[in-house]
Amino acid sequence: MDKFVELKRAVETVEIVDTHAHNIVALDSNVPFLSCFSEAKEEDETIDFKRSLKEVAELYGSKLSVDAVQESRQHLGLESSANTCFKAARISALLIDDGLDLDKKLDIKWHEHFAPKVGRILRIEDVAKKILEKGTDGTKWTLDSFMESFSKELKSYPLNQSIDSRIVIVAYRTGLAINTDVTVKEAEEGLSEVLCGGNAVRISNKSFLDYIFMHALVVAQSYDLPMQIDTGFGEKDLDLRLANPLNLRNLLEDKRFTKNRLVLLHVSYPFSKEASYLASVYPQVYLDFGLAIPKLRYHRMISSVKELMDFAPMNKVMFSTDGFAFAESFYLGARIAREVVFSVLRDACIDGDLSIPEALAVVKDIFAETAKQFYKLDVSSRYSDVEPHHLSTSFQKEQNDSLTDVTLVRVMWLDFSGQHRCRVIPQQRFNSSVKRDGLGLSVECMGLTSICDNLSEDTWLPASGEVRTVPDLSTKCRVPWAKHQEMVLTDMLTEPGKPWHYCPRDVLRRFSKILEDDYGLVMNAGVEVEFYILKTILADDKEVMQSFDRTPYCSTAAIDAASSVLNEIVACLQSLNITIEQIHSESGKGQFEIVLGYTDAITQADNLVYTHEIIKGIARKHGLLATFMPKYSPDGNWPYRDDQSAHDAGSGSHVHISLSKNGENVFTASSDYNRYGMSKFGESFMAGVLSHVRSICVFSCPLPNSYERFQTKSWNALFLCWGPETKELTMRTCSPPGMDGAVTNFELRTFDGCANPPLGFAALLVAGIDGLRNNLKIPDPADPEDYNLFDYNDENEDTRLPTSLSCSIIHIFSDEWFLETMGENFLKARRGVCGDEIKYYCECGKDPYSEVMFKY
């Protein structure tokens, strides 16, 4: 079996171009979730149902029941569960047929969150139907007037640049014996019959369908668009007796259409042999084996794919999940297809029909390369360094041993003080039990401080007991600087499927779900990650830390000096599919900034954790120290310093926030509402954040040291105000060039690298939701020319940011909204950790944080 390890690896890791699927629906759609597993209306006892349910339950780490799986996906929220499924499916491109009538289906652009390339499949029958339905308002259609509208509508799609990769589909209801010589008279009579059907237009007249199909072929050929033909399995309206693709030979041999490129969907099941024959004889015919997998029994799937290999050239076969409504169906389609393809190719190698190198080439062709060429898709790799969700059970031993060289897995969590902690597990034990059951963790571990590992005195956490830190397998990846290790983030559960109230990742998911359920919105975040790189030198026979260099803001020399470190950091981030928008040196000596691109808050929180891990890990590898401390030498008197460190800028993690709805940025003003360039959603959300900034600071500026950063004229905020494009204020709105003042997002500067990212983002959501529910208005912007007038004194204390962590604590416990939504006990648990931090800071004199810089 060892010789098939390489083949198995290739099948499991290849990134899929999904050439035919349908829209996902909203969580509250009336489409039954059971349809993801079976066409039955109730749970059934078939092997296929049980297999599919088991796969999805394992993906989510839930109990083996439909209710438990549904609870898990509801708990995760739509975007997070979809991200989990698409990442596990390793789908890098997606072509969507949006003609399927689904309750509350999401638009095509929404799907771009999960696949970097998304295209539309246009049903020509739907185009015709929508045109004819206009007749219900009194329009009198003739064949000429209809064909004029039909042709205009078809031609408009290739010219529409808003959605990439436009293609055409015909779901042919009247069989495939197409009359290529259908006359105008026959088409006119067919149109009359259709129009006599009443208000509910249903196109079933064969002559009329043949006529518009022939015209669509002409349009497709003129724009070099492929045509997908739904020939068999899965179409309820199709008479299978007329669905044999051999009926297409008359069309295929018509010289007018030999340049058309045609795809027979679903392998023309149950006529797979006939379809394979056509693909082998006619150069314009290609095959797609979606839907036949996974709806058939496993052995029939294998038989179906083997029939393809009897006749069809392997470079003319493509794959689609035919996923619909639920992201889990996309995952199941991809997951089971990989098993089937591996089984078929392994048998072909055993029989001597293929060599291993030839089989490897077939894997790439079927799942990706043929589709890229056929549909002319420019698809970049998305998961090159991300391990597959899991390999099939028959190859579990190979995965544990020779298939990978991973020996250890870091099981990670973040505590209330924002520190990254982990336990390291041998991979064999991880695969056998930990990935399913997690690890026990004392609840008191959430109450450890940044000072030491003693328990906080007053955390309000339970005095005893454990939670399970259960791996979120969608976050599992290689440790880029330690290639024999993997790392994975965890959720804290009290029992399978039930999150612990104090789990930071669950807190973020809860409030993200409220925003989505109540307002249909998703909070997106981009982050400016600032940090110092320090080196060790000998001074007076002592080791001291010194700035890596002494160059100024955006210095080219700084990039030269740190190029080897930065290059490796960038490569590691990209290997984890973390988007980087830019890098530059900051104004501090040895200070740098890496800007992370926008994504939803849940994903960005995970990205931020891994970004910190990578930056610190690569720095250590080079014998350096990277620190995210807000002010790593606040008074210039540390033993770990150089003479300039006291005057250097602090480090923040400034967060840029926008809101999206169905994948569209809705923060920007529109014709319906425009105040300071913001939409009503945008203004109210931002106003909520501004009104609760001092409470947010408990989570976003979590250490006493955080407040050393807030100084006048140091690119940091001091007062509760905002302005357009004004970086000296707490918040600013951002308007890209050419937008005429339209705002795309706002920036909050009171967020630093010591924050626990899920809790920091959750606090932003809590504040923004309050703004939305009360329709808050943003106050007038501050005039940056008058900023020097904002001198602190007792009279304007209410307009100033907190001067200390103690002040932030006082503010949040007087904030009724935060007490109500986050819970008093939760806030008391956070206060307990803060209390120990504050006490240590006050009692330790001039050197309270000389060790903490090594932890953040």
RADAQUI-V999657 format. One record per run of one state. SS is the DSSP state (@ for helix, = for strand, . for the rest). FROM is the first residue (numbers start at 1). TO is the last residue. If there is no record, write none. Layout:
SS	FROM	TO
SS	FROM	TO
This chain:
.	1	1
@	2	13
.	14	15
=	16	21
.	22	23
=	24	25
.	26	32
@	33	36
.	37	46
@	47	60
.	61	65
@	66	76
.	77	77
@	78	89
.	90	90
=	91	97
.	98	104
=	105	105
.	106	107
@	108	113
.	114	116
=	117	123
@	124	137
.	138	142
@	143	159
.	160	163
=	164	171
.	172	183
@	184	195
.	196	205
@	206	222
.	223	226
=	227	230
.	231	239
@	240	242
.	243	244
@	245	252
.	253	254
@	255	257
.	258	261
=	262	264
@	265	268
.	269	271
@	272	281
.	282	284
=	285	288
.	289	290
=	291	291
@	292	295
.	296	297
@	298	311
.	312	313
@	314	316
=	317	318
.	319	324
=	325	325
.	326	326
@	327	350
.	351	355
@	356	374
.	375	392
@	393	400
.	401	407
=	408	414
.	415	419
=	420	426
@	427	437
.	438	438
=	439	442
@	443	447
=	448	448
.	449	454
=	455	455
.	456	465
=	466	471
.	472	472
@	473	475
.	476	476
=	477	479
.	480	481
=	482	495
.	496	497
=	498	499
.	500	503
@	504	519
.	520	521
=	522	539
.	540	541
=	542	547
.	548	555
@	556	561
.	562	562
@	563	575
.	576	579
=	580	585
.	586	590
=	591	600
@	601	621
.	622	624
=	625	627
.	628	644
@	645	647
.	648	652
=	653	661
.	662	663
=	664	665
.	666	667
=	668	668
.	669	674
=	675	675
.	676	677
=	678	678
.	679	679
@	680	691
.	692	692
@	693	700
.	701	703
@	704	709
.	710	718
=	719	719
.	720	721
=	722	724
.	725	730
=	731	734
.	735	744
=	745	748
.	749	756
@	757	773
.	774	783
@	784	789
.	790	793
@	794	799
=	800	800
.	801	804
@	805	812
.	813	815
@	816	822
.	823	823
@	824	843
.	844	851
@	852	854
.	855	856
